[in-house]
Amino acid sequence: MILQEKNSGNESSFWLEMCPATNFPILKTGLKVDVVILGGGIAGITTATLLKQAGYTVAVIEANRIIKDVTVGTTAKISVSPNKIYNNLISHLGISKAKEYANTNSRALQKISEIVEEYDIDCDFHRLPLYMFNESLEKVNELKQEFEAAKKLGLPVSWVEDVPLPFATGPAIKYDNQAQFHPRKYLLALSNELNGEGSYVFEKTRAITVKEGDVKKVITDKGSIMADNVVIATHSPIYDPDGLHEYLHSERSYVIGLYARGKFPDGMFIDSFPVHTYRATPTDNEKLIIVAGEHSPVDVEDRNVYYHRLEKYANQHLNVESFEYRWSSKDSVTDDGLPLIGMTSQEGIYVAAGFGFWGMTNGTTAAMVLTDLITGKKTSSIDLFNPLRFK
Ligand SMILES: Cc1cc2nc3c(=O)[nH]c(=O)nc-3n(C[C@H](O)[C@H](O)[C@H](O)COP(=O)(O)OP(=O)(O)OC[C@H]3O[C@@H](n4cnc5c(N)ncnc54)[C@H](O)[C@@H]3O)c2cc1C
């Protein structure tokens, strides 16, 4: 859950403050739809959108209000690569699976861009390069290996000696034509398209369990709803017949929003170890610079320690004028670094989880793969993301 109590060091996500609140109704009990989707984050809302586009009736069930949890804890860089992953993936899974994952990330990036265009969504979507560097020059060799791996997989990379940040970074991998956006503006626009023609968004309705069968019954604290298929996109699966929690571990990460003197360059930036990321976003005043980094256990008592470290880091690298926002959230990670997307051991009940701090693309990939599975379209990524692959 995103932490943003105003009285605890002013924690507040920029994405939440800049958007209107939602007010969808609680569940109307006794309905039947083609697909019930549990969870109103990027995975749930995108899945519902693609299924509705495919002609299915859908109902999104959200325990709280939609787009208020991990999806507003993000920094919303949409890119084919979260960090140095591909060299590792090639070593552990082989070139063909690594290539498949690279392709799914490229397709997810393209899908978001198409959705923005199709629905004409004003969400500060911009195509930008992403630079991945490492301030510690000892790590340049690893970076170079990652570059070679990404190139082998056909990703749009080049090796550059300079990064347009206002401090020395050493060389970098430059990923061309990546993107960034405002995640809540994007998803609010999609959720407003969901209601109607037999489809629904229900808020303040907590799913409790799912009863299996030809027709599934989702039991909630506000009554029940029937469906032919159910998608569990609650970040941490609330119905887990296969013990998937054993393969997911969560961490908390931290974000600050600041104004700085001088021009912030066009681009997104990742210092790959220890991980720190930078991007900017437009505001009514000037560009807000969003810096992320630091990891802690999810339930750590004193988050201030991590915010202070991040602020110190920002002061060392940027000419900071003022710190405006701070927030933190968790995400879950799998052992092999790939998300869990697909059917559980229960026919017609699907799961999407384990996005590993890269849920803009992985959450969109989940929507695409699950839509293919539910509509019976052939998809090549079933094995790659199979949630039962660790069994
Ligand atoms: C600091 C940070 C930076 C990040 N930066 C990036 C980035 O730059 N790029 C990127 O791609 N990814 C990034 N991520 C990762 C990305 O934000 C997440 O992977 C993604 O938002 C997760 O989406 P979700 O839909 O799974 O989860 P959520 O947004 O949490 O959605 C799940 C929803 O399910 C609801 N729910 C829970 N239980 C129930 C229940 N019983 N009944 C009904 N509803 C329920 C919750 O209330 C919630 O709204 C970052 C994450 C963090 C923490």
The ligand as a Gaussian input file, in Angstrom:
#p B3LYP/6-31G(d) Opt

LIG

0 1
 C        9.057000       3.413000      -6.035000
 C        8.548000       2.668000      -7.231000
 C        8.934000       3.073000      -8.492000
 C        8.483000       2.385000      -9.606000
 N        8.855000       2.818000     -10.848000
 C        8.430000       2.164000     -11.936000
 C        8.781000       2.636000     -13.250000
 O        9.453000       3.654000     -13.421000
 N        8.336000       1.922000     -14.308000
 C        7.580000       0.798000     -14.156000
 O        7.252000       0.175000     -15.164000
 N        7.194000       0.356000     -12.938000
 C        7.599000       1.012000     -11.838000
 N        7.202000       0.585000     -10.600000
 C        6.365000      -0.633000     -10.477000
 C        4.887000      -0.383000     -10.752000
 O        4.476000       0.821000     -10.163000
 C        4.059000      -1.559000     -10.190000
 O        4.613000      -2.777000     -10.642000
 C        2.603000      -1.503000     -10.647000
 O        2.063000      -0.232000     -10.424000
 C        1.773000      -2.546000      -9.922000
 O        0.467000      -2.472000     -10.428000
 P       -0.700000      -3.420000      -9.920000
 O       -1.886000      -3.167000     -10.784000
 O       -0.197000      -4.811000      -9.805000
 O       -0.913000      -2.994000      -8.390000
 P       -1.835000      -1.850000      -7.670000
 O       -1.706000      -0.555000      -8.346000
 O       -1.478000      -1.945000      -6.251000
 O       -3.297000      -2.413000      -7.922000
 C       -3.852000      -3.480000      -7.158000
 C       -5.198000      -3.036000      -6.615000
 O       -5.839000      -4.153000      -5.992000
 C       -6.615000      -3.653000      -4.922000
 N       -6.931000      -4.751000      -4.009000
 C       -6.116000      -5.358000      -3.104000
 N       -6.796000      -6.322000      -2.433000
 C       -8.052000      -6.322000      -2.928000
 C       -9.226000      -7.077000      -2.644000
 N       -9.247000      -8.024000      -1.692000
 N      -10.351000      -6.821000      -3.349000
 C      -10.370000      -5.870000      -4.322000
 N       -9.284000      -5.103000      -4.618000
 C       -8.144000      -5.324000      -3.942000
 C       -5.712000      -2.582000      -4.303000
 O       -6.463000      -1.688000      -3.517000
 C       -5.093000      -1.941000      -5.552000
 O       -5.824000      -0.814000      -5.963000
 C        7.616000       1.258000      -9.464000
 C        7.210000       0.878000      -8.192000
 C        7.655000       1.567000      -7.084000
 C        7.201000       1.146000      -5.727000

